[in-house]
Amino acid sequence: MILDTGYWMLDTGYWILDTGYWMLDSGGLPAFGGSDV
């Protein structure tokens, strides 16, 4: 989770507004698309 959030954090600038689900569903998918829904 937090260990994987090293590059996509800089790659996506909108996840900051959606830090409500990725924090709970951060399994790696958000790193590619940003939306784990």
Beta strands, then each sheet from edge to edge (+ up, - down):
end
